Amino acid sequence: MATDFRDGKTFPRRGRQAIGDVLWLARIADKARAAAAGTIHDYIYPCPMDQGVLERWGVTVSEFNAATRTHLSDDALHAWLLAKTTPERIAQANVWLLHEKCANLDRQDAEEGVTV
């Protein structure tokens, strides 16, 4: 079942929360599943950061949406991504997030009540 963000108190997992060595995967999976279920509330999927990560992974939005429908666990989705992309692309996306988008990650954490 997709995460339901409509209460305004439940949020996607943090962008810094890794599944394996992949940052953003937990967050984008939560948002994609919520969007498909109609429970995304005021989040945007795919937002510019989602698109930036997907681009760096070499994955399209439609491919990722299909993967979230067929790979229901974090482990299964992670395995799919590892088969779809390369370690270099994952590292490139992680570096982009942690360096170029660090302020965005910090803002998301603050807005969602995460203390770092």
Protein Blocks (a to p, Z undefined) as FASTA:
>chain_A
ZZdfklopaccddfklcghjaghklmmmmmmmmmmnopnojaccddfklmmmmmmnopaf
klmmmmmmmmmbfklmmmmmmmmmcfklmmmmmmmmmmmmmmmmmmmmmmnopaZZ
